[in-house]
Amino acid sequence: QVQLVESGGGLVQAGGSLRLSCAASGSIFSIVAMGWYRQAPGKQRELVATITASRSTTNYADSVKGRFTISRDNAKNTVYLQMNSLKPEDTAVYYCNAPSRLMPWGQGTQVTVSS
């Protein structure tokens, strides 16, 4: 059973930075594209960043482009999200998963950006 464990969230002022981590168990991690999602209160979960298995291609939602950077370390079965210039509208619970092969969702990590 694959498990996803997100960490690194917290409370930060607008303009600040956070680095999220997602550790995955299971052997499929290194062969699937991974993504970071977020869900704000009362809103649907949205995909904000993806990275291919080979790390050759990344994509970002327009709302985070230029501020967030997704990366991964296949040797550690871990995917990261570096978030800079945070805005209050980035406040949400952040999750990782494989967009094309969804696994059981982890508990997520809360990011709160104060104005």
N, C-alpha and C positions, 0 to 999 in steps of 0.2 A: 504494500500500500504506500503510494507516494504521499509524503507530507511536505507541506510548505509552511515555513515559519518566518514571518516578517518581524523586523525590529528596526529601531533607530528613530522612531517618531518622537514627538515632543512638542513643547510649546516654544514658539519663537516669535520675535517681533518681525513686522513687515520689513523686507529687505535682507533678512537673515538667510541662513543656509542650514540644511540638514542633509544627512546621507542615510538613506534607507538600505537595508540589506534583506535579502530573502534567501534562506538556506533551504535547499530541497534534498530530500532523500530519494533514493531510487536511481536506477541506471539510465533512465531515458532523458535525464536533464540535458546531457551534452548533445543530444541529437534533435532537440526541439527548440523552436523559437520561443522566447519568453517575453512577457510583457508586464508592465505595471498598470494597475487599474486604481481608480479611486471612487469613493462613494461619499458624497456629502449628504447631510441630513435632508430627507425629503426628496432626494434626487436619485436617478438611476446610476448604477455603476458605469463608469466610462473608462475606456482604454486610453492611457495618456502616453505610453511609450512602448516600443517593441524593439527587440534585437534578435537577429538570426542566430542560429546555433553556432555558426562559424565566426560570429561577431563582425561580419563584413558589412552588414546593413542595419541601420537604425532608423526608426520613424517616430515622429512625435505629433501629438495633437497640437493644433495651432495655439491653443491656450497656454502651452508650456514650452513651445519651441523657442530655443535661444536661452532658456533659463534652466531646463532640466537636461541631464545627461544620463543615459542608461548604459550600463556596462555589465560584463559578466566574467566570471572566472570558472571555467568548466572543471578545472582540477579541484576546486573547492565546492562545486555544485551550488554556486552562489551567484545571484544577480543583484546589482546595485542600482540605486537611483540617487544621483547627486542633484539636489534641488537648491538653486541659488535665486536670489532676488525674489524671495517668497512674498506672496500677496495674501491678503485675508481670504480671497476666493479660492486659494489652494487648500483651505481647511477641509479635511475629509479623513476618512479611514482609507489607508492605502494597502492594496493587496498585490501579490504577484501571481501569475499563472501562465499557462501556455495557451495562447489564443486559438491555436488550431487543434489542440488536444487537451481540453480543460481537465484539470485534476481537482480533487477535493479542495475547496477553498480553505486557506489558513484563517487565523483569527484577525489578521490585519494589524496595522500599526497606526495609531491616531496621530495626525499632524494638525496642530492648531496654530494659526498665524494671527497674531493680534495686530491691530492697527495702531 
